[in-house]
Amino acid sequence: MYCFLNSLAKTFLTMNEKILITGGAGYVGSVMTDHLLNKGYEVTVLDNLMHNQQSLLYLFHHKRFNFIHGDVRNPELLRSIVPKFDFILPLAAIVGAPLCEKKPEDARSTNYDAIVLLNSIRDPKRQKIIFPMTDSGYGSQTGTVHCTEETPLVPVSLYGQTKVDAEKALMTTPNTVSLRLATAFGSSFRLRTDLLINYLVLHALRDNYLVVFEKNFHRNFIHVRDIARAFEHTIVNFDTMKDQVYNIGDDSLNMTKEQLVYKVKEHIPTVYLHFADIGTDMDKRNYTVSNKKMGRTGFKIETNIDDGIEELKRTFQFLETKYSNI
């Protein structure tokens, strides 16, 4: 009973604190903003709406929700707002290897320079940062050995490198937690179709066939709502988790691309699968991840691959008249 009351008191005290989410209108950020507001937190989103998204419109009825239209690379703007918050979740980023290669200057200035700037403005004794790192920092491993938080980071893309550099910079200062996120999947208020599972389900439905390169490459996955839950869990348990890094996913969601497409076929039986021996995938990541450290803090995922594929299947069937636009 004492442990329960202590946990309840800790949650109540944390919920009274103010949270800033940069990039909160994005794929992960919009789900996280919704989740934290529903849990009773006061949330402010800073976003430049680079994709012209309207993913947060439905949240303006919340009196605890605030939105600031601006860029995380603006020093004057950051200096005027950052000191107001207790928790900072810097999600704003140029995300994914293809987009970073297309916009390398924006990638470096947003994914790294803006993080260093934000960290120089915040008061590390009072303000807490939870950083969304990516487990793509593990790069191309054998796929047979589980990467732990101590595994050397060897990113194979500019995206991975900028996130690794940002994590290194942040972890030199106190009151910081870095969450190394597995590859996300699932529906969001700002839907992305370039993520592997989302992409496979969309094309299985739309094209009725999938061509798979490097079928034995391994990846770890996590539903976007479980990412939001992981951040909330870290906020509540920050005092015991601070100044450390954690892999965020689930060991049961370590899968090869071959295993994944066969799982998609279970839900979309008509899809034709072709495993190509000739040709390569531009995404060279290949790793299996251990999530035991985060598990020891009491965190567990709620959405498995099957439920996520069914969710995506329903999502894309709803959007089927707009296939040409997604």
For each residue, the residues with C-beta under 8 A, 3 or more apart:
1: 4 5
2: 5 6
3: 6 7
4: 1 7 8
5: 1 2 8 9
6: 2 3 9 10
7: 3 4 10 11 236
8: 4 5 11 12
9: 5 6 12 13
10: 6 7 13 14 236
11: 7 8 14 15 236
12: 8 9 15 16
13: 9 10 16 17
14: 10 11 17 235 236 238
15: 11 12 39 40 41
16: 12 13 42
17: 13 14 41 42 86 87
18: 42 44 84 85 86 87
19: 36 41 42 43 44 85 86 87 88 89 235
20: 44 45 46 81 82 84 85 87 88 89
21: 24 29 32 33 36 43 44 45 46 89 91
22: 29 45 46 47 72 88 89 90 91 92 114 118
23: 26 28 29 46 47 72 90 91 92 93
24: 21 29 30 32 33 43 45 46 47 56 91
25: 29 30 33 45 47 49 53 55 56 190
26: 23 29 30 47 51 53 55 91 92 95 190
27: 30 31 95 184 188 190 191 192 195 224
28: 23 31 32 91 132 184 188 224 227 228
29: 21 22 23 24 25 26 32 33 45 47 91 92 190
30: 24 25 26 27 33 34 53 55 56 188 189 190
31: 27 28 34 35 188 189 224 225 227 228
32: 21 24 28 29 35 36 89 91 227 228 231
33: 21 24 25 29 30 36 37 43 45 56 59 65
34: 30 31 37 38 59 189 228
35: 31 32 38 39 225 228 229 232
36: 19 21 32 33 39 41 43 228 231 232
37: 33 34 40 41 43 59 62 64 65
38: 34 35
39: 15 35 36 232
40: 15 37 64
41: 15 17 19 36 37 64 235
42: 16 17 18 19 64
43: 19 21 24 33 36 37 64 65 66
44: 18 19 20 21 65 66 67 68 81 84 85
45: 20 21 22 24 25 29 33 56 65 66 67 68
46: 20 21 22 23 24 68 70 72 77 81 92
47: 22 23 24 25 26 29 56 67 68 69 70 92
48: 69 70 71 72 92
49: 25 52 53 69
50:
51: 26 190
52: 49
53: 25 26 30 49 190
54: 57
55: 25 26 30 188 189 190
56: 24 25 30 33 45 47 59 60 65 67 189
57: 54 60
58: 61 189
59: 33 34 37 56 62 65
60: 56 57 65 67
61: 58
62: 37 59 65
63:
64: 37 40 41 42 43
65: 33 37 43 44 45 56 59 60 62
66: 43 44 45
67: 44 45 47 56 60
68: 44 45 46 47 77 81
69: 47 48 49
70: 46 47 48 74 77
71: 48 74 77
72: 22 23 46 48 78 90 92 110 114 117 118
73: 109 110 113 114 117
74: 70 71 77 78
75: 78 79 117
76: 79 80
77: 46 68 70 71 74 80 81
78: 72 74 75 81 82 117 118 121
79: 75 76 82 83 121
80: 76 77
81: 20 44 46 68 77 78 84 85
82: 20 78 79 85 88 118 121 122 127
83: 79 121 122 123 127
84: 18 20 44 81
85: 18 19 20 44 81 82 88 127
86: 17 18 19 126 127 128
87: 17 18 19 20 127 128 129 130 235 238
88: 19 20 22 82 85 118 122 127 128 129 130
89: 19 20 21 22 32 129 130 132 231
90: 22 23 72 114 115 118 129 131 132
91: 21 22 23 24 26 28 29 32 132
92: 22 23 26 29 46 47 48 72 110 114
93: 23 110 111 132 163
94: 99 100 103 106 107 110 111 159
95: 26 27 99 100 159
96: 99 100 159 194
97: 100 101 136 157 158 159 160 282 283
98: 101 102 194 282
99: 94 95 96 102 103 107 159
100: 94 95 96 97 103 104 107 111 157 158 159 162
101: 97 98 104 157 158
102: 98 99
103: 94 99 100 106 107
104: 100 101 107 108 158
105: 108 109
106: 94 103 109 110
107: 94 99 100 103 104 110 111 158 159 162
108: 104 105 111 112 113 158 162
109: 73 105 106 112 113 114
110: 72 73 92 93 94 106 107 113 114
111: 93 94 100 107 108 114 115 159 162 163 166
112: 108 109 115 116 162 165 166 169
113: 73 108 109 110 116 117
114: 22 72 73 90 92 109 110 111 117 118
115: 90 111 112 118 119 131 166 169 170
116: 112 113 119 120 166 169
117: 72 73 75 78 113 114 120 121
118: 22 72 78 82 88 90 114 115 121 122 129
119: 115 116 122 124 129 169 170 173
120: 116 117
121: 78 79 82 83 117 118
122: 82 83 88 118 119 127 129
123: 83 126 127
124: 119 127 173 174 175 176
125: 174 175
126: 86 123 175
127: 82 83 85 86 87 88 122 123 124 175
128: 86 87 88 175 176 177 238 242
129: 87 88 89 90 118 119 122 170 175 176 177
130: 87 88 89 176 177 178 179 231 234 235 238
131: 90 115 166 167 170 176 177 178 179
132: 28 89 90 91 93 179 181 227 231
133: 137 163 164 166 167 178 179 180 181 245
134: 137 159 160 163 180 181
135: 138 147 180 181 182 183 220 247 248 249 287 289
136: 97 139 155 156 157 159 160 163 183 285
137: 133 134 153 154 155 160 163 164 167 180
138: 135 141 147 151 153 154 285 287 289
139: 136 153 154 155 156 160 284 285 287
140: 154 156 284 285 286 287
141: 138 145 147 151 154 218 286 287 288
142: 145 286
143: 216 217 218 256 286 287 288
144: 288
145: 141 142 288
146: 251 254 288 289 290
147: 135 138 141 151 247 287 288 289 290
148: 151 247 290 292 293
149: 180 244 245 246 247 293
150:
151: 138 141 147 148
152:
153: 137 138 139 164
154: 137 138 139 140 141
155: 136 137 139 159 160 161 163 164
156: 136 139 140 160 284 285
157: 97 100 101 136 160 161 284
158: 97 100 101 104 107 108 161 162
159: 94 95 96 97 99 100 107 111 134 136 155 162 163
160: 97 134 136 137 139 155 156 157 163 164
161: 155 157 158 164 165
162: 100 107 108 111 112 158 159 165 166
163: 93 111 133 134 136 137 155 159 160 166 167
164: 133 137 153 155 160 161 167 168
165: 112 161 162 168 169
166: 111 112 115 116 131 133 162 163 169 170
167: 131 133 137 163 164 170 171 178 245
168: 164 165 171 172
169: 112 115 116 119 165 166 172
170: 115 119 129 131 166 167 173 176 178
171: 167 168 176 178 243 245
172: 168 169
173: 119 124 170 176
174: 124 125 242 243
175: 124 125 126 127 128 129 242 243
176: 124 128 129 130 131 170 171 173 242 243
177: 128 129 130 131 234 238 241 242 243 244 245 246
178: 130 131 133 167 170 171 244 245 246
179: 130 131 132 133 230 231 234 245 246 248
180: 133 134 135 137 149 245 246 247 248 289
181: 132 133 134 135 184 222 227 230 248 249
182: 135 219 220 221 222 247 248 249 250 253 289 291
183: 135 136 195 196 197 219 220 221 222
184: 27 28 181 195 221 222 223 224 227
185: 195 196 197 198 221 222 223 224 305 308 312
186: 197 198 223 224 225 303 308 311 312
187: 191 224 311 312 315
188: 27 28 30 31 55 191 192 224
189: 30 31 34 55 56 58
190: 25 26 27 29 30 51 53 55
191: 27 187 188 198 315 326
192: 27 188 195 198
193: 198 199 202 326
194: 96 98 198 199
195: 27 183 184 185 192 198 199
196: 183 185 199 200 219 221 257 260 283
197: 183 185 186 200 201 221 260 264 305 308 309 312
198: 185 186 191 192 193 194 195 201 202 312
199: 193 194 195 196 202 203
200: 196 197 203 204 210 260 261 264
201: 197 198 204 205 264 267 268 309 312 313 316
202: 193 198 199 205 206 312 316 323 326
203: 199 200 206 207 209 210
204: 200 201 207 208 209 210 264 265 268 271
205: 201 202 208 268 313 316 317 320
206: 202 203 316 323
207: 203 204 210
208: 204 205 270 271 272
209: 203 204 271 272 273 274
210: 200 203 204 207 261 264 271 272 273 274
211: 274 276
212: 215 257 258 261 273 274 275 276
213: 276 279 280 281
214: 217 257 280 281 286
215: 212 256 257 258 261 275
216: 143 256 257 258
217: 143 214 256 257 281 285 286
218: 141 143 254 255 256 286 287 288
219: 182 183 196 254 255 256 257 260 285 286 287
220: 135 182 183 247 249 250 253 254 255 287 288 289 291
221: 182 183 184 185 196 197 249 253 255 305 308
222: 181 182 183 184 185 226 227 230 248 249 250 253 301
223: 184 185 186 226 227 301 302 303 307 308
224: 27 28 31 184 185 186 187 188 227 228
225: 31 35 186 228 229 302 303
226: 222 223 229 230 301 302 303
227: 28 31 32 132 181 184 222 223 224 230 231 248
228: 28 31 32 34 35 36 224 225 231 232
229: 35 225 226 232 233 299 301 302
230: 179 181 222 226 227 233 234 248 294 299
231: 32 36 89 130 132 179 227 228 234 235
232: 35 36 39 228 229 235 236
233: 229 230 236 237 297 298 299
234: 130 177 179 230 231 237 238 241 246
235: 14 19 41 87 130 231 232 238
236: 7 10 11 14 232 233
237: 233 234 240 241 297 298
238: 14 87 128 130 177 234 235 241 242
239: 242
240: 237 297
241: 177 234 237 238 244 246 297
242: 128 174 175 176 177 238 239
243: 171 174 175 176 177
244: 149 177 178 241
245: 133 149 167 171 177 178 179 180
246: 149 177 178 179 180 234 241 293 294 297
247: 135 147 148 149 180 182 220 289 290 291 293 294
248: 135 179 180 181 182 222 227 230 291 294 299
249: 135 181 182 220 221 222 253 254 289 291 301
250: 182 220 222 253 291 300 301
251: 146 254 289 290 291 292
252: 304
253: 182 220 221 222 249 250 301 304 305
254: 146 218 219 220 249 251 288 289
255: 218 219 220 221 259 260 263 305
256: 143 215 216 217 218 219 259 260
257: 196 212 214 215 216 217 219 260 261
258: 212 215 216 261 262 275
259: 255 256 262 263
260: 196 197 200 219 255 256 257 263 264 305
261: 200 210 212 215 257 258 264 265 273
262: 258 259 265 266 273
263: 255 259 260 266 267 305 306 309
264: 197 200 201 204 210 260 261 267 268 271 309
265: 204 261 262 268 269 271 273
266: 262 263 269 306
267: 201 263 264 306 309 310 313
268: 201 204 205 264 265 271 313
269: 265 266
270: 208
271: 204 208 209 210 264 265 268
272: 208 209 210
273: 209 210 212 261 262 265
274: 209 210 211 212
275: 212 215 258
276: 211 212 213 279
277:
278:
279: 213 276
280: 213 214
281: 213 214 217 284
282: 97 98
283: 97 196
284: 139 140 156 157 281
285: 136 138 139 140 156 217 219
286: 140 141 142 143 214 217 218 219
287: 135 138 139 140 141 143 147 218 219 220
288: 141 143 144 145 146 147 218 220 254
289: 135 138 146 147 180 182 220 247 249 251 254
290: 146 147 148 247 251 293
291: 182 220 247 248 249 250 251 294 295
292: 148 251 295 296
293: 148 149 246 247 290 296 297
294: 230 246 247 248 291 297 299
295: 291 292 298 299 300
296: 292 293
297: 233 237 240 241 246 293 294
298: 233 237 295
299: 229 230 233 248 294 295
300: 250 295
301: 222 223 226 229 249 250 253 304
302: 223 225 226 229
303: 186 223 225 226 307 308 311
304: 252 253 301 307 308
305: 185 197 221 253 255 260 263 308 309
306: 263 266 267 309 310
307: 223 303 304 310 311
308: 185 186 197 221 223 303 304 305 311 312
309: 197 201 263 264 267 305 306 312 313
310: 267 306 307 313 314
311: 186 187 303 307 308 314 315
312: 185 186 187 197 198 201 202 308 309 315 316
313: 201 205 267 268 309 310 316 317
314: 310 311 317 318
315: 187 191 311 312 318 319
316: 201 202 205 206 312 313 319 320 323 326
317: 205 313 314 320
318: 314 315
319: 315 316 322 323 326
320: 205 316 317 323
321:
322: 319 325 326
323: 202 206 316 319 320 326
324:
325: 322
326: 191 193 202 316 319 322 323
